[in-house]
Amino acid sequence: MDLPVQFPDPNTADEDGLLAVGGELTPDFLISAYAQGVFPWFNEGDPYLWFSPDPRLVLFPEKFKVSKSLQQTIRSKKFEVKIDYDFKNVIYNCSSSPRTGQAGTWITSEMIEAYCEMHRLGLAHSFETYKNGELVGGLYGISLGKAFFGESMFYRATDASKVALFHLVQFCLNHEIRFIDAQQSTPHMKSLGAEEISRVEFLSLLNTALESPTMKGLWNNMTRLSTEN
């Protein structure tokens, strides 16, 4: 990919994964960052901080673990699943969901605006679960090449976010998306099959994934998809 913004070598990040400070939350910066294995992560009022952690948590779609209870929930069809139907509402819900060990949210108003713009450009996507017509769970992330960069998820009903993730995994399998970047290691994602890999390995996988075109557009209607390098 021809990138408008060049970040420092990710291997020069500090022990916490912090690579750079400053910049902008424009599409040019965000596309360039993800394509170089970097993502923004900061609190309201902080300068823009860009990270490339080592190790990196990655979920390979074929290794996704579906528990018996989740299988039952999926088969019951208690949730309706939609893709790219209400992206803004998903990211707002993610921003307002309480996080264990966190007093606030890193999904600031600036982040919401930036990722909604990425969605308008056809590069950010949401997988959503509904119960009785009400949005009760979902996730969102960025797609480039054959990689999906997961950003956040939320749930208002048991297993709602897991069902959304299951459908993201199925989409990845159907469209040969090689991996879902889960960024930082968490017990929850590890329980679902995510694994830690080195930064070097992650960057190698990413470079291979970026050799393929990006599925740009709304994913809720595949006939409307276009591709770009």
PyMOL CGO cylinders between C-alpha atoms (Angstrom):
from pymol import cmd
from pymol.cgo import CYLINDER

trace = [
    CYLINDER, 0.00, 0.00, 0.00, 1.11, 3.55, -0.76, 0.3, 1, 1, 1, 1, 1, 1,
    CYLINDER, 1.11, 3.55, -0.76, 0.89, 5.25, 2.64, 0.3, 1, 1, 1, 1, 1, 1,
    CYLINDER, 0.89, 5.25, 2.64, 0.67, 9.03, 3.15, 0.3, 1, 1, 1, 1, 1, 1,
    CYLINDER, 0.67, 9.03, 3.15, 2.09, 8.92, 6.71, 0.3, 1, 1, 1, 1, 1, 1,
    CYLINDER, 2.09, 8.92, 6.71, 5.18, 7.04, 7.80, 0.3, 1, 1, 1, 1, 1, 1,
    CYLINDER, 5.18, 7.04, 7.80, 5.37, 6.04, 11.46, 0.3, 1, 1, 1, 1, 1, 1,
    CYLINDER, 5.37, 6.04, 11.46, 8.63, 5.15, 13.23, 0.3, 1, 1, 1, 1, 1, 1,
    CYLINDER, 8.63, 5.15, 13.23, 9.72, 1.54, 13.03, 0.3, 1, 1, 1, 1, 1, 1,
    CYLINDER, 9.72, 1.54, 13.03, 7.31, -0.37, 15.33, 0.3, 1, 1, 1, 1, 1, 1,
    CYLINDER, 7.31, -0.37, 15.33, 10.26, -2.28, 16.76, 0.3, 1, 1, 1, 1, 1, 1,
    CYLINDER, 10.26, -2.28, 16.76, 11.45, 0.98, 18.36, 0.3, 1, 1, 1, 1, 1, 1,
    CYLINDER, 11.45, 0.98, 18.36, 8.34, 1.15, 20.61, 0.3, 1, 1, 1, 1, 1, 1,
    CYLINDER, 8.34, 1.15, 20.61, 8.98, 1.21, 24.36, 0.3, 1, 1, 1, 1, 1, 1,
    CYLINDER, 8.98, 1.21, 24.36, 8.22, -1.73, 26.67, 0.3, 1, 1, 1, 1, 1, 1,
    CYLINDER, 8.22, -1.73, 26.67, 4.56, -0.68, 26.93, 0.3, 1, 1, 1, 1, 1, 1,
    CYLINDER, 4.56, -0.68, 26.93, 4.26, -0.54, 23.14, 0.3, 1, 1, 1, 1, 1, 1,
    CYLINDER, 4.26, -0.54, 23.14, 4.18, 3.26, 22.93, 0.3, 1, 1, 1, 1, 1, 1,
    CYLINDER, 4.18, 3.26, 22.93, 5.64, 4.26, 19.58, 0.3, 1, 1, 1, 1, 1, 1,
    CYLINDER, 5.64, 4.26, 19.58, 4.69, 7.86, 18.84, 0.3, 1, 1, 1, 1, 1, 1,
    CYLINDER, 4.69, 7.86, 18.84, 2.97, 10.93, 20.29, 0.3, 1, 1, 1, 1, 1, 1,
    CYLINDER, 2.97, 10.93, 20.29, 1.00, 13.54, 18.36, 0.3, 1, 1, 1, 1, 1, 1,
    CYLINDER, 1.00, 13.54, 18.36, -0.29, 13.46, 14.82, 0.3, 1, 1, 1, 1, 1, 1,
    CYLINDER, -0.29, 13.46, 14.82, -3.94, 13.55, 13.81, 0.3, 1, 1, 1, 1, 1, 1,
    CYLINDER, -3.94, 13.55, 13.81, -7.02, 11.31, 13.81, 0.3, 1, 1, 1, 1, 1, 1,
    CYLINDER, -7.02, 11.31, 13.81, -7.59, 11.73, 10.10, 0.3, 1, 1, 1, 1, 1, 1,
    CYLINDER, -7.59, 11.73, 10.10, -8.20, 8.85, 7.67, 0.3, 1, 1, 1, 1, 1, 1,
    CYLINDER, -8.20, 8.85, 7.67, -4.68, 9.29, 6.28, 0.3, 1, 1, 1, 1, 1, 1,
    CYLINDER, -4.68, 9.29, 6.28, -3.16, 8.84, 9.75, 0.3, 1, 1, 1, 1, 1, 1,
    CYLINDER, -3.16, 8.84, 9.75, -5.44, 5.97, 10.74, 0.3, 1, 1, 1, 1, 1, 1,
    CYLINDER, -5.44, 5.97, 10.74, -5.02, 3.99, 7.51, 0.3, 1, 1, 1, 1, 1, 1,
    CYLINDER, -5.02, 3.99, 7.51, -1.26, 4.51, 7.63, 0.3, 1, 1, 1, 1, 1, 1,
    CYLINDER, -1.26, 4.51, 7.63, -1.12, 3.50, 11.29, 0.3, 1, 1, 1, 1, 1, 1,
    CYLINDER, -1.12, 3.50, 11.29, -3.05, 0.23, 10.93, 0.3, 1, 1, 1, 1, 1, 1,
    CYLINDER, -3.05, 0.23, 10.93, -1.13, -0.69, 7.79, 0.3, 1, 1, 1, 1, 1, 1,
    CYLINDER, -1.13, -0.69, 7.79, 2.10, -0.34, 9.81, 0.3, 1, 1, 1, 1, 1, 1,
    CYLINDER, 2.10, -0.34, 9.81, 0.87, -2.33, 12.81, 0.3, 1, 1, 1, 1, 1, 1,
    CYLINDER, 0.87, -2.33, 12.81, 0.08, 0.74, 14.92, 0.3, 1, 1, 1, 1, 1, 1,
    CYLINDER, 0.08, 0.74, 14.92, -3.14, 1.90, 16.61, 0.3, 1, 1, 1, 1, 1, 1,
    CYLINDER, -3.14, 1.90, 16.61, -4.22, 4.96, 18.65, 0.3, 1, 1, 1, 1, 1, 1,
    CYLINDER, -4.22, 4.96, 18.65, -4.98, 4.60, 22.35, 0.3, 1, 1, 1, 1, 1, 1,
    CYLINDER, -4.98, 4.60, 22.35, -5.30, 7.55, 24.73, 0.3, 1, 1, 1, 1, 1, 1,
    CYLINDER, -5.30, 7.55, 24.73, -7.64, 9.17, 27.26, 0.3, 1, 1, 1, 1, 1, 1,
    CYLINDER, -7.64, 9.17, 27.26, -9.70, 12.32, 26.91, 0.3, 1, 1, 1, 1, 1, 1,
    CYLINDER, -9.70, 12.32, 26.91, -7.42, 15.36, 27.22, 0.3, 1, 1, 1, 1, 1, 1,
    CYLINDER, -7.42, 15.36, 27.22, -4.24, 13.39, 26.49, 0.3, 1, 1, 1, 1, 1, 1,
    CYLINDER, -4.24, 13.39, 26.49, -2.10, 13.91, 23.40, 0.3, 1, 1, 1, 1, 1, 1,
    CYLINDER, -2.10, 13.91, 23.40, -2.64, 11.34, 20.65, 0.3, 1, 1, 1, 1, 1, 1,
    CYLINDER, -2.64, 11.34, 20.65, -0.70, 8.21, 21.58, 0.3, 1, 1, 1, 1, 1, 1,
    CYLINDER, -0.70, 8.21, 21.58, 0.15, 5.47, 19.06, 0.3, 1, 1, 1, 1, 1, 1,
    CYLINDER, 0.15, 5.47, 19.06, 0.98, 1.92, 20.11, 0.3, 1, 1, 1, 1, 1, 1,
    CYLINDER, 0.98, 1.92, 20.11, 2.50, -1.24, 18.66, 0.3, 1, 1, 1, 1, 1, 1,
    CYLINDER, 2.50, -1.24, 18.66, 2.68, -3.75, 21.54, 0.3, 1, 1, 1, 1, 1, 1,
    CYLINDER, 2.68, -3.75, 21.54, 4.87, -6.83, 21.77, 0.3, 1, 1, 1, 1, 1, 1,
    CYLINDER, 4.87, -6.83, 21.77, 3.47, -9.42, 22.08, 0.3, 1, 1, 1, 1, 1, 1,
    CYLINDER, 3.47, -9.42, 22.08, 0.30, -8.83, 20.06, 0.3, 1, 1, 1, 1, 1, 1,
    CYLINDER, 0.30, -8.83, 20.06, -2.99, -10.63, 20.64, 0.3, 1, 1, 1, 1, 1, 1,
    CYLINDER, -2.99, -10.63, 20.64, -4.42, -12.14, 17.45, 0.3, 1, 1, 1, 1, 1, 1,
    CYLINDER, -4.42, -12.14, 17.45, -7.44, -14.31, 16.76, 0.3, 1, 1, 1, 1, 1, 1,
    CYLINDER, -7.44, -14.31, 16.76, -7.08, -16.59, 13.76, 0.3, 1, 1, 1, 1, 1, 1,
    CYLINDER, -7.08, -16.59, 13.76, -10.66, -17.23, 12.56, 0.3, 1, 1, 1, 1, 1, 1,
    CYLINDER, -10.66, -17.23, 12.56, -10.14, -20.97, 12.20, 0.3, 1, 1, 1, 1, 1, 1,
    CYLINDER, -10.14, -20.97, 12.20, -9.09, -21.16, 15.88, 0.3, 1, 1, 1, 1, 1, 1,
    CYLINDER, -9.09, -21.16, 15.88, -12.15, -19.42, 17.32, 0.3, 1, 1, 1, 1, 1, 1,
    CYLINDER, -12.15, -19.42, 17.32, -13.50, -21.44, 20.27, 0.3, 1, 1, 1, 1, 1, 1,
    CYLINDER, -13.50, -21.44, 20.27, -17.25, -21.89, 20.48, 0.3, 1, 1, 1, 1, 1, 1,
    CYLINDER, -17.25, -21.89, 20.48, -18.44, -23.22, 23.83, 0.3, 1, 1, 1, 1, 1, 1,
    CYLINDER, -18.44, -23.22, 23.83, -21.46, -25.52, 24.09, 0.3, 1, 1, 1, 1, 1, 1,
    CYLINDER, -21.46, -25.52, 24.09, -23.50, -22.73, 25.67, 0.3, 1, 1, 1, 1, 1, 1,
    CYLINDER, -23.50, -22.73, 25.67, -22.57, -20.32, 22.89, 0.3, 1, 1, 1, 1, 1, 1,
    CYLINDER, -22.57, -20.32, 22.89, -23.46, -22.97, 20.30, 0.3, 1, 1, 1, 1, 1, 1,
    CYLINDER, -23.46, -22.97, 20.30, -26.87, -23.30, 21.93, 0.3, 1, 1, 1, 1, 1, 1,
    CYLINDER, -26.87, -23.30, 21.93, -27.35, -19.53, 21.93, 0.3, 1, 1, 1, 1, 1, 1,
    CYLINDER, -27.35, -19.53, 21.93, -26.44, -19.30, 18.24, 0.3, 1, 1, 1, 1, 1, 1,
    CYLINDER, -26.44, -19.30, 18.24, -28.76, -22.17, 17.32, 0.3, 1, 1, 1, 1, 1, 1,
    CYLINDER, -28.76, -22.17, 17.32, -31.61, -20.66, 19.32, 0.3, 1, 1, 1, 1, 1, 1,
    CYLINDER, -31.61, -20.66, 19.32, -31.53, -17.58, 17.09, 0.3, 1, 1, 1, 1, 1, 1,
    CYLINDER, -31.53, -17.58, 17.09, -32.51, -15.44, 20.07, 0.3, 1, 1, 1, 1, 1, 1,
    CYLINDER, -32.51, -15.44, 20.07, -30.43, -12.64, 18.55, 0.3, 1, 1, 1, 1, 1, 1,
    CYLINDER, -30.43, -12.64, 18.55, -30.80, -11.05, 15.15, 0.3, 1, 1, 1, 1, 1, 1,
    CYLINDER, -30.80, -11.05, 15.15, -27.43, -10.18, 13.66, 0.3, 1, 1, 1, 1, 1, 1,
    CYLINDER, -27.43, -10.18, 13.66, -26.81, -7.22, 11.36, 0.3, 1, 1, 1, 1, 1, 1,
    CYLINDER, -26.81, -7.22, 11.36, -23.65, -5.86, 9.76, 0.3, 1, 1, 1, 1, 1, 1,
    CYLINDER, -23.65, -5.86, 9.76, -22.95, -2.14, 9.23, 0.3, 1, 1, 1, 1, 1, 1,
    CYLINDER, -22.95, -2.14, 9.23, -26.54, -1.28, 10.11, 0.3, 1, 1, 1, 1, 1, 1,
    CYLINDER, -26.54, -1.28, 10.11, -25.97, 1.17, 12.98, 0.3, 1, 1, 1, 1, 1, 1,
    CYLINDER, -25.97, 1.17, 12.98, -22.23, 1.74, 13.29, 0.3, 1, 1, 1, 1, 1, 1,
    CYLINDER, -22.23, 1.74, 13.29, -22.51, 4.99, 15.25, 0.3, 1, 1, 1, 1, 1, 1,
    CYLINDER, -22.51, 4.99, 15.25, -24.75, 3.42, 17.89, 0.3, 1, 1, 1, 1, 1, 1,
    CYLINDER, -24.75, 3.42, 17.89, -22.32, 0.52, 18.30, 0.3, 1, 1, 1, 1, 1, 1,
    CYLINDER, -22.32, 0.52, 18.30, -19.33, 2.78, 18.92, 0.3, 1, 1, 1, 1, 1, 1,
    CYLINDER, -19.33, 2.78, 18.92, -21.36, 4.95, 21.31, 0.3, 1, 1, 1, 1, 1, 1,
    CYLINDER, -21.36, 4.95, 21.31, -22.35, 1.85, 23.28, 0.3, 1, 1, 1, 1, 1, 1,
    CYLINDER, -22.35, 1.85, 23.28, -18.73, 0.68, 23.35, 0.3, 1, 1, 1, 1, 1, 1,
    CYLINDER, -18.73, 0.68, 23.35, -17.65, 4.07, 24.67, 0.3, 1, 1, 1, 1, 1, 1,
    CYLINDER, -17.65, 4.07, 24.67, -20.20, 4.04, 27.49, 0.3, 1, 1, 1, 1, 1, 1,
    CYLINDER, -20.20, 4.04, 27.49, -19.71, 0.43, 28.61, 0.3, 1, 1, 1, 1, 1, 1,
    CYLINDER, -19.71, 0.43, 28.61, -17.88, 0.07, 31.95, 0.3, 1, 1, 1, 1, 1, 1,
    CYLINDER, -17.88, 0.07, 31.95, -14.49, -1.68, 31.78, 0.3, 1, 1, 1, 1, 1, 1,
    CYLINDER, -14.49, -1.68, 31.78, -12.94, -3.71, 34.56, 0.3, 1, 1, 1, 1, 1, 1,
    CYLINDER, -12.94, -3.71, 34.56, -10.11, -1.72, 36.13, 0.3, 1, 1, 1, 1, 1, 1,
    CYLINDER, -10.11, -1.72, 36.13, -10.87, 1.41, 34.12, 0.3, 1, 1, 1, 1, 1, 1,
    CYLINDER, -10.87, 1.41, 34.12, -12.46, 4.59, 35.51, 0.3, 1, 1, 1, 1, 1, 1,
    CYLINDER, -12.46, 4.59, 35.51, -13.37, 5.96, 32.10, 0.3, 1, 1, 1, 1, 1, 1,
    CYLINDER, -13.37, 5.96, 32.10, -13.15, 5.21, 28.40, 0.3, 1, 1, 1, 1, 1, 1,
    CYLINDER, -13.15, 5.21, 28.40, -10.45, 5.58, 25.78, 0.3, 1, 1, 1, 1, 1, 1,
    CYLINDER, -10.45, 5.58, 25.78, -13.12, 5.92, 23.08, 0.3, 1, 1, 1, 1, 1, 1,
    CYLINDER, -13.12, 5.92, 23.08, -13.21, 9.71, 23.22, 0.3, 1, 1, 1, 1, 1, 1,
    CYLINDER, -13.21, 9.71, 23.22, -15.51, 12.01, 21.26, 0.3, 1, 1, 1, 1, 1, 1,
    CYLINDER, -15.51, 12.01, 21.26, -12.64, 12.58, 18.83, 0.3, 1, 1, 1, 1, 1, 1,
    CYLINDER, -12.64, 12.58, 18.83, -12.22, 8.84, 18.36, 0.3, 1, 1, 1, 1, 1, 1,
    CYLINDER, -12.22, 8.84, 18.36, -15.94, 8.39, 17.72, 0.3, 1, 1, 1, 1, 1, 1,
    CYLINDER, -15.94, 8.39, 17.72, -15.90, 11.09, 15.06, 0.3, 1, 1, 1, 1, 1, 1,
    CYLINDER, -15.90, 11.09, 15.06, -12.76, 9.66, 13.42, 0.3, 1, 1, 1, 1, 1, 1,
    CYLINDER, -12.76, 9.66, 13.42, -14.05, 6.07, 13.24, 0.3, 1, 1, 1, 1, 1, 1,
    CYLINDER, -14.05, 6.07, 13.24, -17.46, 7.19, 12.00, 0.3, 1, 1, 1, 1, 1, 1,
    CYLINDER, -17.46, 7.19, 12.00, -15.60, 8.92, 9.17, 0.3, 1, 1, 1, 1, 1, 1,
    CYLINDER, -15.60, 8.92, 9.17, -13.71, 5.69, 8.48, 0.3, 1, 1, 1, 1, 1, 1,
    CYLINDER, -13.71, 5.69, 8.48, -17.08, 3.93, 8.35, 0.3, 1, 1, 1, 1, 1, 1,
    CYLINDER, -17.08, 3.93, 8.35, -18.36, 6.48, 5.83, 0.3, 1, 1, 1, 1, 1, 1,
    CYLINDER, -18.36, 6.48, 5.83, -15.28, 5.67, 3.75, 0.3, 1, 1, 1, 1, 1, 1,
    CYLINDER, -15.28, 5.67, 3.75, -16.17, 1.97, 3.87, 0.3, 1, 1, 1, 1, 1, 1,
    CYLINDER, -16.17, 1.97, 3.87, -13.16, 0.98, 5.99, 0.3, 1, 1, 1, 1, 1, 1,
    CYLINDER, -13.16, 0.98, 5.99, -14.72, 0.59, 9.45, 0.3, 1, 1, 1, 1, 1, 1,
    CYLINDER, -14.72, 0.59, 9.45, -17.39, -2.01, 10.12, 0.3, 1, 1, 1, 1, 1, 1,
    CYLINDER, -17.39, -2.01, 10.12, -19.75, -3.11, 12.86, 0.3, 1, 1, 1, 1, 1, 1,
    CYLINDER, -19.75, -3.11, 12.86, -21.29, -6.48, 13.69, 0.3, 1, 1, 1, 1, 1, 1,
    CYLINDER, -21.29, -6.48, 13.69, -24.44, -6.02, 15.75, 0.3, 1, 1, 1, 1, 1, 1,
    CYLINDER, -24.44, -6.02, 15.75, -26.81, -8.20, 17.77, 0.3, 1, 1, 1, 1, 1, 1,
    CYLINDER, -26.81, -8.20, 17.77, -30.46, -7.28, 18.37, 0.3, 1, 1, 1, 1, 1, 1,
    CYLINDER, -30.46, -7.28, 18.37, -33.07, -8.72, 20.71, 0.3, 1, 1, 1, 1, 1, 1,
    CYLINDER, -33.07, -8.72, 20.71, -36.70, -7.80, 20.10, 0.3, 1, 1, 1, 1, 1, 1,
    CYLINDER, -36.70, -7.80, 20.10, -35.48, -5.07, 17.79, 0.3, 1, 1, 1, 1, 1, 1,
    CYLINDER, -35.48, -5.07, 17.79, -33.18, -3.50, 20.40, 0.3, 1, 1, 1, 1, 1, 1,
    CYLINDER, -33.18, -3.50, 20.40, -29.41, -3.27, 19.96, 0.3, 1, 1, 1, 1, 1, 1,
    CYLINDER, -29.41, -3.27, 19.96, -27.94, -5.37, 22.80, 0.3, 1, 1, 1, 1, 1, 1,
    CYLINDER, -27.94, -5.37, 22.80, -24.41, -6.13, 21.65, 0.3, 1, 1, 1, 1, 1, 1,
    CYLINDER, -24.41, -6.13, 21.65, -21.82, -5.60, 18.99, 0.3, 1, 1, 1, 1, 1, 1,
    CYLINDER, -21.82, -5.60, 18.99, -18.29, -4.81, 17.96, 0.3, 1, 1, 1, 1, 1, 1,
    CYLINDER, -18.29, -4.81, 17.96, -16.49, -2.59, 15.49, 0.3, 1, 1, 1, 1, 1, 1,
    CYLINDER, -16.49, -2.59, 15.49, -13.12, -2.42, 13.81, 0.3, 1, 1, 1, 1, 1, 1,
    CYLINDER, -13.12, -2.42, 13.81, -11.08, -1.49, 10.75, 0.3, 1, 1, 1, 1, 1, 1,
    CYLINDER, -11.08, -1.49, 10.75, -10.57, -3.62, 7.64, 0.3, 1, 1, 1, 1, 1, 1,
    CYLINDER, -10.57, -3.62, 7.64, -7.50, -3.36, 5.41, 0.3, 1, 1, 1, 1, 1, 1,
    CYLINDER, -7.50, -3.36, 5.41, -6.47, -6.01, 2.92, 0.3, 1, 1, 1, 1, 1, 1,
    CYLINDER, -6.47, -6.01, 2.92, -7.17, -9.41, 4.43, 0.3, 1, 1, 1, 1, 1, 1,
    CYLINDER, -7.17, -9.41, 4.43, -6.83, -8.17, 8.02, 0.3, 1, 1, 1, 1, 1, 1,
    CYLINDER, -6.83, -8.17, 8.02, -9.48, -7.02, 10.48, 0.3, 1, 1, 1, 1, 1, 1,
    CYLINDER, -9.48, -7.02, 10.48, -8.42, -4.80, 13.38, 0.3, 1, 1, 1, 1, 1, 1,
    CYLINDER, -8.42, -4.80, 13.38, -10.86, -5.23, 16.23, 0.3, 1, 1, 1, 1, 1, 1,
    CYLINDER, -10.86, -5.23, 16.23, -11.33, -2.09, 18.32, 0.3, 1, 1, 1, 1, 1, 1,
    CYLINDER, -11.33, -2.09, 18.32, -14.00, -2.70, 20.95, 0.3, 1, 1, 1, 1, 1, 1,
    CYLINDER, -14.00, -2.70, 20.95, -17.15, -4.64, 21.78, 0.3, 1, 1, 1, 1, 1, 1,
    CYLINDER, -17.15, -4.64, 21.78, -20.05, -4.31, 24.19, 0.3, 1, 1, 1, 1, 1, 1,
    CYLINDER, -20.05, -4.31, 24.19, -23.03, -6.32, 25.44, 0.3, 1, 1, 1, 1, 1, 1,
    CYLINDER, -23.03, -6.32, 25.44, -26.30, -5.57, 27.19, 0.3, 1, 1, 1, 1, 1, 1,
    CYLINDER, -26.30, -5.57, 27.19, -27.43, -9.21, 27.17, 0.3, 1, 1, 1, 1, 1, 1,
    CYLINDER, -27.43, -9.21, 27.17, -25.54, -12.43, 27.93, 0.3, 1, 1, 1, 1, 1, 1,
    CYLINDER, -25.54, -12.43, 27.93, -23.51, -13.70, 24.94, 0.3, 1, 1, 1, 1, 1, 1,
    CYLINDER, -23.51, -13.70, 24.94, -24.60, -10.76, 22.73, 0.3, 1, 1, 1, 1, 1, 1,
    CYLINDER, -24.60, -10.76, 22.73, -21.03, -9.64, 21.98, 0.3, 1, 1, 1, 1, 1, 1,
    CYLINDER, -21.03, -9.64, 21.98, -19.85, -13.24, 21.54, 0.3, 1, 1, 1, 1, 1, 1,
    CYLINDER, -19.85, -13.24, 21.54, -22.55, -13.84, 18.93, 0.3, 1, 1, 1, 1, 1, 1,
    CYLINDER, -22.55, -13.84, 18.93, -21.40, -10.71, 17.10, 0.3, 1, 1, 1, 1, 1, 1,
    CYLINDER, -21.40, -10.71, 17.10, -17.82, -11.99, 17.23, 0.3, 1, 1, 1, 1, 1, 1,
    CYLINDER, -17.82, -11.99, 17.23, -18.93, -15.41, 15.98, 0.3, 1, 1, 1, 1, 1, 1,
    CYLINDER, -18.93, -15.41, 15.98, -20.48, -13.78, 12.91, 0.3, 1, 1, 1, 1, 1, 1,
    CYLINDER, -20.48, -13.78, 12.91, -17.36, -11.67, 12.33, 0.3, 1, 1, 1, 1, 1, 1,
    CYLINDER, -17.36, -11.67, 12.33, -15.34, -14.90, 12.45, 0.3, 1, 1, 1, 1, 1, 1,
    CYLINDER, -15.34, -14.90, 12.45, -17.70, -16.53, 9.94, 0.3, 1, 1, 1, 1, 1, 1,
    CYLINDER, -17.70, -16.53, 9.94, -17.39, -13.49, 7.67, 0.3, 1, 1, 1, 1, 1, 1,
    CYLINDER, -17.39, -13.49, 7.67, -13.60, -13.71, 7.89, 0.3, 1, 1, 1, 1, 1, 1,
    CYLINDER, -13.60, -13.71, 7.89, -13.65, -17.41, 7.02, 0.3, 1, 1, 1, 1, 1, 1,
    CYLINDER, -13.65, -17.41, 7.02, -15.97, -16.82, 4.07, 0.3, 1, 1, 1, 1, 1, 1,
    CYLINDER, -15.97, -16.82, 4.07, -13.86, -13.96, 2.71, 0.3, 1, 1, 1, 1, 1, 1,
    CYLINDER, -13.86, -13.96, 2.71, -10.39, -15.29, 3.53, 0.3, 1, 1, 1, 1, 1, 1,
    CYLINDER, -10.39, -15.29, 3.53, -9.56, -12.60, 6.06, 0.3, 1, 1, 1, 1, 1, 1,
    CYLINDER, -9.56, -12.60, 6.06, -6.44, -14.01, 7.66, 0.3, 1, 1, 1, 1, 1, 1,
    CYLINDER, -6.44, -14.01, 7.66, -6.65, -12.71, 11.22, 0.3, 1, 1, 1, 1, 1, 1,
    CYLINDER, -6.65, -12.71, 11.22, -8.49, -10.47, 13.66, 0.3, 1, 1, 1, 1, 1, 1,
    CYLINDER, -8.49, -10.47, 13.66, -6.14, -8.16, 15.55, 0.3, 1, 1, 1, 1, 1, 1,
    CYLINDER, -6.14, -8.16, 15.55, -7.21, -8.05, 19.21, 0.3, 1, 1, 1, 1, 1, 1,
    CYLINDER, -7.21, -8.05, 19.21, -4.33, -5.72, 20.12, 0.3, 1, 1, 1, 1, 1, 1,
    CYLINDER, -4.33, -5.72, 20.12, -3.83, -6.12, 23.89, 0.3, 1, 1, 1, 1, 1, 1,
    CYLINDER, -3.83, -6.12, 23.89, -3.96, -9.46, 25.70, 0.3, 1, 1, 1, 1, 1, 1,
    CYLINDER, -3.96, -9.46, 25.70, -7.10, -10.17, 27.75, 0.3, 1, 1, 1, 1, 1, 1,
    CYLINDER, -7.10, -10.17, 27.75, -8.28, -13.38, 29.43, 0.3, 1, 1, 1, 1, 1, 1,
    CYLINDER, -8.28, -13.38, 29.43, -11.68, -13.00, 27.74, 0.3, 1, 1, 1, 1, 1, 1,
    CYLINDER, -11.68, -13.00, 27.74, -10.28, -13.01, 24.20, 0.3, 1, 1, 1, 1, 1, 1,
    CYLINDER, -10.28, -13.01, 24.20, -7.83, -15.79, 25.06, 0.3, 1, 1, 1, 1, 1, 1,
    CYLINDER, -7.83, -15.79, 25.06, -10.75, -17.92, 26.23, 0.3, 1, 1, 1, 1, 1, 1,
    CYLINDER, -10.75, -17.92, 26.23, -12.23, -17.49, 22.76, 0.3, 1, 1, 1, 1, 1, 1,
    CYLINDER, -12.23, -17.49, 22.76, -9.10, -18.72, 21.02, 0.3, 1, 1, 1, 1, 1, 1,
    CYLINDER, -9.10, -18.72, 21.02, -6.98, -15.59, 20.63, 0.3, 1, 1, 1, 1, 1, 1,
    CYLINDER, -6.98, -15.59, 20.63, -3.24, -16.06, 21.08, 0.3, 1, 1, 1, 1, 1, 1,
    CYLINDER, -3.24, -16.06, 21.08, -0.19, -13.92, 21.66, 0.3, 1, 1, 1, 1, 1, 1,
    CYLINDER, -0.19, -13.92, 21.66, 2.36, -13.64, 18.88, 0.3, 1, 1, 1, 1, 1, 1,
    CYLINDER, 2.36, -13.64, 18.88, 5.52, -11.56, 18.63, 0.3, 1, 1, 1, 1, 1, 1,
    CYLINDER, 5.52, -11.56, 18.63, 5.46, -8.15, 17.01, 0.3, 1, 1, 1, 1, 1, 1,
    CYLINDER, 5.46, -8.15, 17.01, 7.82, -9.43, 14.33, 0.3, 1, 1, 1, 1, 1, 1,
    CYLINDER, 7.82, -9.43, 14.33, 5.44, -12.27, 13.46, 0.3, 1, 1, 1, 1, 1, 1,
    CYLINDER, 5.44, -12.27, 13.46, 2.45, -9.92, 13.52, 0.3, 1, 1, 1, 1, 1, 1,
    CYLINDER, 2.45, -9.92, 13.52, 4.09, -7.47, 11.12, 0.3, 1, 1, 1, 1, 1, 1,
    CYLINDER, 4.09, -7.47, 11.12, 4.97, -10.32, 8.77, 0.3, 1, 1, 1, 1, 1, 1,
    CYLINDER, 4.97, -10.32, 8.77, 1.36, -11.57, 8.78, 0.3, 1, 1, 1, 1, 1, 1,
    CYLINDER, 1.36, -11.57, 8.78, 0.12, -8.02, 8.28, 0.3, 1, 1, 1, 1, 1, 1,
    CYLINDER, 0.12, -8.02, 8.28, 2.37, -7.38, 5.30, 0.3, 1, 1, 1, 1, 1, 1,
    CYLINDER, 2.37, -7.38, 5.30, 1.09, -10.56, 3.65, 0.3, 1, 1, 1, 1, 1, 1,
    CYLINDER, 1.09, -10.56, 3.65, -2.53, -9.62, 4.39, 0.3, 1, 1, 1, 1, 1, 1,
    CYLINDER, -2.53, -9.62, 4.39, -2.04, -6.18, 2.84, 0.3, 1, 1, 1, 1, 1, 1,
    CYLINDER, -2.04, -6.18, 2.84, -1.00, -7.72, -0.47, 0.3, 1, 1, 1, 1, 1, 1,
    CYLINDER, -1.00, -7.72, -0.47, -4.70, -8.42, -1.08, 0.3, 1, 1, 1, 1, 1, 1,
    CYLINDER, -4.70, -8.42, -1.08, -7.27, -5.73, -1.94, 0.3, 1, 1, 1, 1, 1, 1,
    CYLINDER, -7.27, -5.73, -1.94, -9.44, -4.20, 0.76, 0.3, 1, 1, 1, 1, 1, 1,
    CYLINDER, -9.44, -4.20, 0.76, -13.17, -4.95, 0.73, 0.3, 1, 1, 1, 1, 1, 1,
    CYLINDER, -13.17, -4.95, 0.73, -14.30, -1.35, 0.82, 0.3, 1, 1, 1, 1, 1, 1,
    CYLINDER, -14.30, -1.35, 0.82, -17.95, -0.45, 1.32, 0.3, 1, 1, 1, 1, 1, 1,
    CYLINDER, -17.95, -0.45, 1.32, -20.93, -1.67, 3.32, 0.3, 1, 1, 1, 1, 1, 1,
    CYLINDER, -20.93, -1.67, 3.32, -20.55, -5.28, 4.33, 0.3, 1, 1, 1, 1, 1, 1,
    CYLINDER, -20.55, -5.28, 4.33, -24.28, -5.71, 4.90, 0.3, 1, 1, 1, 1, 1, 1,
    CYLINDER, -24.28, -5.71, 4.90, -24.81, -5.92, 1.16, 0.3, 1, 1, 1, 1, 1, 1,
    CYLINDER, -24.81, -5.92, 1.16, -22.01, -7.69, -0.64, 0.3, 1, 1, 1, 1, 1, 1,
    CYLINDER, -22.01, -7.69, -0.64, -23.21, -6.49, -4.05, 0.3, 1, 1, 1, 1, 1, 1,
    CYLINDER, -23.21, -6.49, -4.05, -22.22, -2.99, -2.95, 0.3, 1, 1, 1, 1, 1, 1,
    CYLINDER, -22.22, -2.99, -2.95, -18.63, -3.89, -2.13, 0.3, 1, 1, 1, 1, 1, 1,
    CYLINDER, -18.63, -3.89, -2.13, -15.76, -2.47, -4.12, 0.3, 1, 1, 1, 1, 1, 1,
    CYLINDER, -15.76, -2.47, -4.12, -12.05, -3.18, -3.77, 0.3, 1, 1, 1, 1, 1, 1,
    CYLINDER, -12.05, -3.18, -3.77, -9.02, -0.99, -3.53, 0.3, 1, 1, 1, 1, 1, 1,
    CYLINDER, -9.02, -0.99, -3.53, -5.35, -1.56, -2.82, 0.3, 1, 1, 1, 1, 1, 1,
]
cmd.load_cgo(trace, "trace")
